[in-house]
Amino acid sequence: MAQNDFNFREIITKAVCGKGQKFSENTHHIKPSNKPSSILGCWVINHKFDAAKKGENVEVTGSYDINVWFSYDDNTKTEVASQTVPYTDIVELTVRDQNVLSEEMEVIARAVQQPNTLEATITEAGDRVAVQVEREFVVECIGETKIAVAVNPDGVIRDFSADDVEDDVSDEEFERLDPNFLHQEMHKK
């Protein structure tokens, strides 16, 4: 072995080996028990999801409840229609470490934009409500990889003591300090 080979050590560690992000918009159709006259409100609740690595991508599967508050019978009565909606998002890993030691990876997924209603409208047929929902995920894959660390060839680690650091201010430097400097800078903003 050449002498330079001893100046680095390879360390096996867990690190983020893949990253991806995906924004999705979907339209879901809710069929209320009564023909709606107008939409009074719409919200998404009870969001649940899980993520797993599938080949070169991450698959996020989940569900949420869509609640539509609407009036019916010529706007004389109101009701809330609720429906659980499943979904699957395939998130492409745009950043990938090619030096991963194993295909086994831990997947971390975060909803940076929780499912949110963009618009709710009555369909042309008049018996359903079209609900447009947006959501966004960021995923990270954590796996084993190698990193190279420089090693001191002498094997000596220098111990820096307080005596090695010079932080004394001379009398001349002290006299030049402006005691109002911070006060002036704060009032400029």
N, C-alpha and C positions, 0 to 999 in steps of 0.2 A: 504494500500500500504506500502511496505517496504521502509525504508529510502533511500536505494540505487537507487530506481526507480526515485528519483528526481535528481540524478546526471547526467542524460542524457535527452536530448530532441530530439524528432523526428522532422525533418524538411522535408517538401515535396518540391522538387526542380526539375528542368529540368536538365538532365544529359545525357551523351552518354550511351545508354543502349544496344547497339549492334554495332558490327564492322565486316567487312568482306572485302575480297580482291579477285579479280579474274583477271587472265591473259588469254587472248583468242587469238587464231590464226585461221583464216578462209581463205579459197581459194575461190575467186569469179571468174566467167568466163565472160569476156567482149567480145561481138561480134561486131567487127568493120564493117563499111560499105564496106571496101575493105580487101582482103586477105593479112595479114601482111607478109612482108619479114623478118623484124627484129624489135626488140624493142629498141627504142632510149631513152625512159625514162618513168617513171611511178610515180605518186604522188597522195596523198589523201588530199582532201580539204573539206571545208564546213561541219565540224563535228558538229552535234547537238545531244543532248541526254537528257533524262529525267529519273528519277528513282522513284519507288514507292515500298512500302513494300507489299509483297504478301506472307501471311502466315509467315513462319519462315525465309524467304529469302527476298532479294531485287531484283526487276526486273529492269534492265537498258535497255531502248529501245532507239534506235537512228538511225541515218543514216549519210552517208558521200558520197562524190562524188569521184569516181576513174577516173583519167585521164591517158590514155595510149597514149604516143607519139610513133608512129611507122612509118616505111617506108613500101611501097608497090610497086607493079609494078617493081619487080627486083631492089629494092632500088633506084628507080628514082624519087619517090614522097614521101611526108610525110603527115601525118594527125594526129589529136588527137581525140581519141574516149573517150567519157565521159559517165559514168553511175552512177546513184544514187543507193546506196546499203543500204537497211534497215537491222538492226540486233536487236537481243534480247539476253542479257546476264543475267543469273540467278546467283546472287552473294549470296553464303551461308554466313550466319552470324556465324562466328566462335567464336565470343565473344558475350555472351548474358547475360543480367542481369535478373535473375529470379524474382526479386522483383519489376517489372514494375507495376505501378498502373493502367495503361490504355493501351489498344491496339493501341490507336491513337498515332502515332509517326511522327515526322518530319524526312525526309530522306535527307541526304546530300551525294552527289556522286561527286567524283573528278576523272578525267581521269589523272592518274599518268603517263600513256604512251598513248599519243594521237595515233589514228590509223595511222599506218606507213606501207609503202610497204616494205616487206622483199625480194620478188622476183617476177618478171613478165616474163613468158615464153609463147611461142607459143605452143598451144596444138598439139597433134599428127595429128589430122585431118587438122590442119593448118589454120582453119578459126576463131579461138578464141584465146584469151589471158587469161591465168590462172594467177591471181594476188593473191599472199599470203600476207595477212594483219595481223598485230598484234595490240593489244590494251590491256590496263590494267586499272581497276577501283578499287578505295577504296571507301567504303560506310560506313556511320555512321548513326545510328538511335538514335534520341533524343526523350526521353520520360520523363514522371513524375515518380519519384522514391522517396524513403525515405532514409534519412541519419540520423545517430545518432550523436549528438554533446554533448561533455562533458560540464557540467555546474558546476560552482563554487558553492558549497552548501551554502556558506556564502553570496553569491550574491554581493561580494565586488570585484571590479576591482582595482588593484593597479596601481597607476599612477607613472610611472617611470620618474623621472626628471633627468636633466643633472647632478645633484649632486650625483645621485646613481651610475653613471658609472665612473669607474676609468680608465682613458686613459692617465694619466700623465706619462711621461718618466722621470725616475730619472736621475740625473747627471751621475751616474755610468753607467747606461744603454746607455745613449747618447754617452758617450766616447767610448763604445764598438762597436758602429755602424760603418760599413765599407762603406764609401761614394762611393766606386767603385764597390759595389756588383752587381748592375743591369748592369753596363757596362761589367763586367766580364762574367755574365751569358748570355748576348746577344751574346758575341763573341765565346762562347762555341758551339753554334748551327750552 
